[in-house]
Amino acid sequence: MTIHSAKGLEFKNVFIVGVEENLFPSSQMGQKTLEDFEEERRLFYVALTRAEQHAYISFARQRYKWGKPEFCNKSRFIDEIDPQYLDMPVEKDPNFYSDSSNLPFSAPKPRPQNAQIPGFKTISPNQPDMFQKLNKLREAKKETDAFDFSNPEEIQAGMLVEHQRFGRGKVLQMEGNMPDMKATVFFQNAGKKQLLLKFAKLRIIS
């Protein structure tokens, strides 16, 4: 979803992608006012504060724009976060970091090669705990694939259903038409939820 549409919502884990110079803030910032720039900073704050437990920020070394590869620098907004709240790999690419010392409108500058950033943890791909996390994700995917859900067109109000995450519940109301039909379901463990049936993957119990 967009950051604007996430306002007022909260999630245990939030993923913010494309946090790079010329994307966030956008490449048009040089043509805008300081107020416009502050608005993008406020949007980044909104995105971060949607997370109840963890916020994962990603940025690319290189991406294709208009069919051409371009090298990227991480957003200056990341540099504005207190390092004690970041758990980030130390990159050896001297062109990968930005220098936000001359904010708000300065161009990014590379850090020295093999620079160590105070407060940042060095993450090695050989660390066992990283692979344990990957294995857990693979196991979770297998469990999701194994869940036998019912045809959404068969679900009706009054039925007892089961959701892989929310558990068992009762369908209170149906709205709209397929493929965009929504169901309001009261789950014993999660309360009332409104779900889009084509994505909800509900299993009919009775």
The 8 nearest C-alpha neighbors of each residue, nearest first, counted from 0:
[[1, 4, 2, 5, 3, 15, 6, 14],
 [0, 2, 4, 3, 5, 46, 6, 15],
 [1, 3, 5, 4, 46, 0, 6, 42],
 [4, 2, 1, 5, 6, 42, 0, 45],
 [3, 5, 1, 2, 6, 0, 7, 8],
 [6, 4, 2, 3, 8, 7, 1, 0],
 [7, 5, 8, 4, 3, 2, 45, 49],
 [6, 8, 5, 9, 49, 4, 45, 3],
 [9, 7, 5, 6, 49, 10, 4, 50],
 [8, 10, 49, 50, 51, 7, 11, 48],
 [9, 11, 50, 12, 51, 49, 13, 8],
 [12, 10, 51, 52, 50, 53, 13, 9],
 [13, 11, 53, 10, 50, 54, 52, 51],
 [12, 14, 54, 50, 55, 10, 53, 15],
 [15, 13, 55, 54, 56, 16, 12, 57],
 [16, 14, 56, 55, 57, 13, 17, 18],
 [17, 15, 57, 18, 56, 14, 58, 55],
 [16, 18, 58, 19, 57, 22, 59, 15],
 [19, 17, 58, 23, 74, 16, 57, 73],
 [20, 18, 74, 73, 22, 23, 17, 72],
 [19, 21, 74, 22, 72, 23, 24, 73],
 [26, 22, 20, 25, 24, 23, 19, 27],
 [23, 21, 25, 24, 19, 20, 26, 17],
 [24, 22, 25, 18, 19, 20, 21, 74],
 [23, 25, 22, 21, 20, 39, 26, 28],
 [24, 26, 22, 21, 23, 27, 28, 20],
 [21, 25, 27, 28, 22, 24, 29, 20],
 [28, 26, 25, 29, 30, 31, 21, 24],
 [27, 29, 31, 30, 26, 25, 36, 24],
 [28, 30, 27, 31, 104, 26, 32, 25],
 [31, 29, 28, 27, 32, 26, 35, 33],
 [32, 30, 28, 29, 35, 27, 33, 36],
 [31, 33, 35, 34, 36, 30, 28, 29],
 [32, 34, 36, 35, 37, 31, 103, 104],
 [35, 33, 37, 32, 36, 38, 31, 39],
 [36, 34, 38, 32, 33, 37, 31, 39],
 [35, 37, 33, 39, 38, 34, 28, 40],
 [38, 36, 40, 34, 39, 35, 41, 33],
 [37, 39, 41, 35, 36, 40, 42, 34],
 [40, 38, 42, 36, 41, 37, 24, 43],
 [39, 41, 37, 43, 38, 42, 44, 36],
 [42, 40, 44, 38, 39, 43, 37, 45],
 [43, 41, 45, 39, 44, 40, 38, 46],
 [42, 44, 46, 40, 41, 45, 47, 39],
 [45, 43, 41, 47, 42, 46, 48, 40],
 [44, 46, 42, 48, 43, 47, 41, 49],
 [45, 47, 43, 44, 49, 48, 2, 42],
 [48, 46, 44, 49, 45, 50, 43, 54],
 [47, 49, 50, 45, 46, 44, 51, 9],
 [48, 50, 9, 47, 46, 10, 8, 45],
 [51, 49, 48, 10, 13, 12, 11, 52],
 [50, 52, 11, 10, 53, 9, 49, 12],
 [53, 51, 11, 50, 12, 54, 10, 13],
 [54, 52, 12, 50, 51, 13, 55, 11],
 [53, 55, 13, 50, 12, 14, 47, 56],
 [54, 56, 14, 13, 15, 53, 57, 12],
 [57, 55, 15, 16, 14, 54, 18, 58],
 [58, 56, 16, 17, 18, 15, 55, 59],
 [57, 59, 17, 18, 19, 73, 16, 60],
 [60, 58, 61, 71, 62, 17, 57, 19],
 [61, 59, 71, 70, 95, 58, 72, 62],
 [60, 62, 70, 59, 71, 69, 68, 63],
 [63, 61, 68, 69, 64, 59, 70, 60],
 [62, 64, 68, 67, 66, 69, 65, 61],
 [65, 63, 67, 66, 68, 62, 69, 61],
 [64, 66, 67, 63, 68, 69, 62, 61],
 [65, 67, 64, 63, 68, 62, 69, 61],
 [66, 68, 63, 64, 65, 69, 62, 70],
 [69, 67, 63, 62, 64, 61, 66, 70],
 [68, 70, 61, 62, 63, 71, 67, 64],
 [71, 69, 61, 60, 62, 68, 72, 59],
 [70, 72, 60, 61, 59, 69, 19, 73],
 [73, 71, 95, 96, 19, 20, 97, 74],
 [72, 74, 19, 20, 96, 58, 97, 18],
 [75, 73, 19, 20, 76, 18, 77, 72],
 [74, 76, 78, 77, 99, 97, 73, 79],
 [77, 75, 79, 74, 78, 40, 80, 43],
 [78, 76, 75, 79, 80, 74, 73, 18],
 [79, 77, 75, 76, 80, 99, 74, 98],
 [78, 80, 76, 77, 81, 75, 99, 82],
 [81, 79, 77, 78, 82, 76, 84, 85],
 [80, 82, 83, 84, 79, 85, 78, 118],
 [83, 81, 118, 85, 84, 80, 119, 117],
 [84, 82, 118, 81, 85, 119, 86, 80],
 [83, 85, 82, 81, 86, 80, 118, 119],
 [86, 84, 82, 83, 87, 119, 81, 118],
 [87, 85, 120, 119, 84, 88, 83, 82],
 [86, 88, 119, 120, 85, 89, 121, 122],
 [89, 87, 121, 122, 90, 120, 86, 119],
 [90, 88, 121, 87, 115, 91, 116, 122],
 [89, 91, 92, 88, 113, 95, 93, 114],
 [92, 90, 113, 112, 93, 89, 114, 95],
 [91, 93, 94, 95, 90, 112, 113, 96],
 [94, 92, 112, 110, 95, 109, 111, 91],
 [95, 93, 109, 92, 96, 110, 72, 108],
 [96, 94, 72, 92, 93, 109, 60, 71],
 [97, 95, 109, 72, 94, 110, 73, 93],
 [96, 98, 107, 108, 109, 72, 73, 99],
 [97, 99, 108, 107, 100, 109, 96, 75],
 [98, 100, 75, 102, 101, 97, 78, 107],
 [101, 99, 98, 102, 105, 103, 78, 75],
 [102, 100, 105, 99, 103, 104, 98, 106],
 [103, 101, 104, 99, 105, 100, 75, 106],
 [102, 104, 105, 101, 36, 33, 99, 100],
 [105, 103, 102, 106, 29, 101, 28, 33],
 [106, 104, 101, 102, 103, 107, 99, 100],
 [105, 107, 108, 104, 98, 97, 99, 101],
 [108, 106, 97, 98, 105, 109, 99, 72],
 [107, 109, 98, 97, 106, 110, 96, 94],
 [110, 108, 94, 96, 93, 97, 111, 95],
 [109, 111, 93, 96, 112, 114, 108, 94],
 [112, 110, 114, 93, 113, 109, 94, 92],
 [111, 113, 93, 114, 91, 110, 92, 94],
 [114, 112, 91, 115, 111, 90, 93, 92],
 [113, 115, 112, 111, 116, 110, 91, 89],
 [116, 114, 117, 113, 89, 119, 90, 121],
 [115, 117, 119, 118, 114, 89, 82, 120],
 [118, 116, 119, 115, 82, 120, 83, 114],
 [117, 119, 82, 83, 116, 120, 85, 86],
 [120, 118, 87, 117, 116, 86, 82, 85],
 [121, 119, 86, 87, 122, 88, 118, 89],
 [120, 122, 88, 89, 119, 123, 87, 86],
 [123, 121, 88, 120, 124, 87, 89, 126],
 [122, 124, 125, 126, 121, 88, 129, 89],
 [123, 125, 126, 122, 129, 130, 127, 128],
 [126, 124, 123, 127, 129, 130, 122, 128],
 [125, 127, 123, 124, 128, 129, 130, 122],
 [128, 126, 130, 129, 125, 131, 124, 132],
 [129, 127, 131, 130, 126, 132, 133, 125],
 [130, 128, 132, 131, 127, 126, 133, 124],
 [131, 129, 133, 132, 127, 128, 134, 126],
 [130, 132, 128, 134, 129, 133, 135, 127],
 [131, 133, 135, 129, 130, 134, 128, 136],
 [134, 132, 130, 136, 131, 135, 137, 129],
 [135, 133, 137, 131, 136, 132, 130, 138],
 [134, 136, 138, 132, 133, 137, 139, 131],
 [137, 135, 139, 133, 134, 138, 140, 132],
 [138, 136, 134, 140, 135, 139, 133, 141],
 [137, 139, 135, 141, 140, 136, 134, 142],
 [138, 140, 136, 142, 141, 137, 135, 143],
 [139, 141, 143, 137, 142, 138, 144, 136],
 [142, 140, 144, 138, 143, 139, 145, 137],
 [143, 141, 145, 139, 140, 144, 138, 146],
 [144, 142, 140, 146, 141, 145, 139, 163],
 [143, 145, 141, 142, 146, 140, 147, 139],
 [144, 146, 142, 143, 141, 147, 140, 148],
 [145, 147, 143, 144, 148, 142, 163, 202],
 [148, 146, 145, 202, 149, 144, 200, 201],
 [149, 147, 202, 201, 200, 146, 150, 203],
 [150, 148, 202, 201, 203, 151, 147, 200],
 [149, 151, 152, 153, 148, 154, 202, 201],
 [152, 150, 153, 154, 196, 149, 197, 201],
 [153, 151, 150, 154, 177, 155, 196, 149],
 [154, 152, 151, 150, 155, 149, 203, 158],
 [155, 153, 151, 152, 158, 203, 156, 150],
 [156, 154, 158, 157, 153, 173, 170, 172],
 [157, 155, 170, 172, 171, 158, 173, 154],
 [156, 158, 170, 171, 169, 155, 159, 172],
 [159, 157, 170, 156, 169, 205, 155, 160],
 [158, 160, 169, 205, 204, 168, 203, 170],
 [161, 159, 203, 204, 202, 168, 167, 169],
 [160, 162, 167, 202, 166, 201, 168, 203],
 [163, 161, 166, 201, 165, 164, 167, 202],
 [162, 164, 166, 165, 161, 146, 143, 201],
 [163, 165, 162, 166, 161, 189, 167, 188],
 [166, 164, 162, 189, 163, 186, 188, 167],
 [165, 167, 162, 161, 164, 163, 186, 168],
 [168, 166, 161, 186, 160, 187, 162, 165],
 [167, 169, 186, 185, 160, 159, 187, 161],
 [168, 170, 159, 185, 184, 158, 160, 171],
 [169, 171, 184, 156, 157, 158, 172, 183],
 [172, 170, 156, 184, 183, 157, 169, 185],
 [171, 173, 183, 156, 182, 170, 174, 184],
 [172, 174, 182, 181, 156, 183, 155, 175],
 [175, 173, 181, 180, 182, 172, 176, 183],
 [176, 174, 180, 181, 179, 177, 173, 178],
 [175, 177, 180, 179, 178, 174, 181, 173],
 [178, 176, 179, 180, 175, 152, 197, 196],
 [177, 179, 180, 176, 197, 196, 152, 175],
 [180, 178, 177, 176, 181, 175, 195, 197],
 [181, 179, 175, 176, 177, 174, 178, 196],
 [182, 180, 195, 174, 194, 196, 173, 175],
 [181, 183, 173, 194, 193, 172, 184, 174],
 [184, 182, 193, 172, 171, 192, 170, 194],
 [183, 185, 170, 192, 169, 171, 191, 182],
 [184, 186, 191, 168, 190, 169, 192, 170],
 [187, 185, 168, 190, 189, 188, 167, 191],
 [186, 188, 168, 189, 190, 167, 185, 166],
 [187, 189, 186, 190, 165, 166, 167, 168],
 [190, 188, 186, 165, 187, 191, 185, 192],
 [189, 191, 186, 185, 187, 188, 192, 184],
 [190, 192, 185, 184, 186, 189, 183, 193],
 [193, 191, 184, 183, 194, 185, 190, 186],
 [194, 192, 183, 182, 184, 181, 191, 195],
 [195, 193, 182, 181, 196, 199, 192, 183],
 [194, 196, 181, 197, 198, 199, 180, 182],
 [195, 197, 199, 198, 181, 151, 194, 180],
 [196, 198, 195, 199, 151, 178, 200, 179],
 [199, 197, 196, 195, 200, 194, 201, 151],
 [198, 200, 196, 201, 195, 194, 197, 162],
 [201, 199, 148, 198, 202, 196, 162, 197],
 [202, 200, 162, 148, 161, 199, 149, 160],
 [201, 203, 148, 149, 161, 160, 204, 162],
 [202, 204, 160, 205, 149, 159, 161, 201],
 [205, 203, 160, 159, 202, 161, 158, 167],
 [204, 159, 203, 158, 160, 157, 202, 169]]
